Amino acid sequence: MSRNESRTQGAPQAAPPPVPSQPQSEVPSNAFSFVVPTEVVDLPSKGLFYGEGHPLYGLDSIEVKHMTAKEEDILTSASLLKKGVALDKMLQSIIVDKRIKVEELLVGDKNALLIASRVYGYGAHYNVEVPCPTCNSVFEHTFDLNQIEAKEVEDVQGVSKTENNTFVVTLPKSNLEIEYRLLLSKDEHELSNKTSGGSLELLKLITVSVNGQADTFYIERALQSMPILDVSVLKRAYAKTMPDIDMTQDVECTNCGETTEMGVPLDAGFFWPDS
């Protein structure tokens, strides 16, 4: 063994230089806590027509989230569209208070949520083709959904409200005393699924009692024999006492220039606009 080899073996080995550590990117604990904006929507009912056990009892507004890709998927789901529940599923998804069920909403309050969610999701301008009742031409009109407001619930002469949030009216021709209630979203679905539909089905759904009798068979017989004048009075009383939104706007025909009051058409483009 040479002197140089001996020197090398006996000398202490130097420690390898430290490898610089790679900086680790720390993910903040709230990095995935994305906040979806919310809005407060005024309810036409002002919470006055719900029972004490309802989460909207006495409340004049409801908080909803803006629609996201999740809600768009709901609105475009073929199976939900086929069942006719896509809009309800979408509304249920954006309501912040999950105690509130869409099926238990008054029809007018649900309508207010539909308009608000459309405005927050796609904007207030709604382009749609409408027919002119004067010259029969079809033209494109832009409705401003921000102009839609709640209708004032009217005090109708001869109609009184009960403690149970129902209404009582005495009809002029038959002198029947009718107690009726306001329709909920689930009632609206039931009505749309009726094969016959029409006035009789509506009256059967809203009528609670006739002359104090709540028997279903008695009510149906009374409604079937009700004079048409009384039917008109009952339907008018219901319409005036139902809290809702006013969907009508003035529309000027681009062809003949006539101005007509039209209801905002809720066609396929309302929640599925082309642009």
Residue pairs with C-beta under 8 A, 6 or more apart in sequence:
36 65
36 66
36 68
37 65
37 66
38 63
38 64
38 65
38 66
38 96
39 63
39 64
39 66
39 116
39 120
40 61
40 62
40 63
40 64
41 61
41 62
41 63
41 64
41 112
41 113
41 116
42 60
42 61
42 112
42 150
43 56
43 59
43 60
43 61
43 62
43 109
43 112
43 150
43 243
44 106
44 108
44 109
44 111
44 112
44 150
44 151
44 153
44 243
44 244
44 245
45 56
45 106
45 108
45 109
45 243
46 60
46 243
47 56
47 57
47 58
47 59
47 60
48 58
48 165
48 243
49 106
49 165
49 182
49 243
50 56
50 57
50 58
50 106
50 165
51 57
51 164
51 165
54 104
55 97
55 99
55 100
56 62
56 100
56 105
56 109
62 95
62 96
62 97
62 100
62 109
62 113
63 95
63 96
63 97
64 94
64 95
64 96
64 113
64 116
64 117
64 120
65 93
65 94
65 95
65 96
66 94
66 120
66 121
67 90
67 94
67 117
67 120
67 121
70 93
71 90
71 93
71 94
71 121
74 80
74 86
74 89
74 90
74 93
75 86
75 87
75 90
75 271
75 272
76 272
77 86
77 89
80 86
80 89
84 189
84 192
87 114
87 271
88 102
88 103
88 185
88 189
90 117
90 271
91 102
91 110
91 113
91 114
91 117
92 101
92 102
94 117
95 102
95 113
102 110
102 185
103 184
103 185
103 186
103 189
104 184
104 185
104 186
105 113
105 184
105 185
106 182
106 183
106 184
106 185
106 242
106 243
107 182
107 183
107 184
107 185
107 187
107 188
107 242
107 244
108 150
108 151
108 242
108 243
108 244
108 245
109 243
110 185
110 188
111 244
111 245
111 247
112 150
112 245
114 266
115 145
115 148
115 245
118 126
118 145
118 270
118 271
119 145
119 146
121 271
122 271
122 273
124 144
124 145
124 146
125 142
125 143
125 144
125 145
126 142
126 143
126 144
126 145
126 264
126 269
126 270
126 273
127 140
127 141
127 142
127 269
127 273
128 140
128 141
128 143
128 265
128 267
128 269
128 270
129 138
129 139
129 140
129 141
130 138
130 139
130 140
130 141
130 251
130 262
130 265
131 137
131 138
132 138
132 139
132 253
132 255
132 256
132 258
132 260
133 260
134 253
134 256
134 258
134 260
135 253
135 255
135 256
135 258
137 253
137 254
137 255
137 256
139 253
139 254
139 255
140 254
141 251
143 249
143 264
144 249
145 264
147 249
148 245
148 246
148 247
148 249
148 264
149 245
149 246
150 243
150 244
150 245
150 246
151 243
151 244
151 245
151 246
153 240
153 241
153 242
153 243
154 240
154 241
156 169
156 237
156 240
156 241
158 169
158 170
158 237
159 167
159 168
159 169
159 237
159 240
159 241
160 167
160 168
160 169
161 167
161 241
162 168
162 179
165 181
165 182
166 179
166 180
166 181
166 208
167 179
167 180
167 181
167 237
167 238
167 241
168 177
168 178
168 179
168 180
169 177
169 178
169 180
169 233
169 234
169 237
170 176
170 177
170 178
171 177
171 178
171 226
171 230
171 233
171 234
172 229
172 230
172 233
173 227
173 229
173 230
174 226
174 227
174 230
176 210
176 211
176 222
176 226
176 230
177 210
177 211
177 212
178 207
178 209
178 210
178 234
179 207
179 208
179 209
179 210
180 206
180 207
180 208
180 234
180 237
180 238
181 206
181 208
182 206
182 238
182 241
182 242
182 243
183 191
183 205
183 206
183 242
187 205
190 205
191 197
191 201
191 202
191 205
194 201
199 231
199 235
200 223
200 224
202 235
203 223
203 226
203 231
203 234
203 235
204 219
204 220
204 223
206 238
207 219
207 223
208 214
209 219
210 218
210 219
210 222
210 223
211 222
213 219
226 234
247 263
247 264
248 261
248 262
248 263
248 264
249 261
249 262
249 264
250 259
250 260
250 261
250 262
251 259
251 260
251 261
251 262
252 258
252 259
253 259
253 260
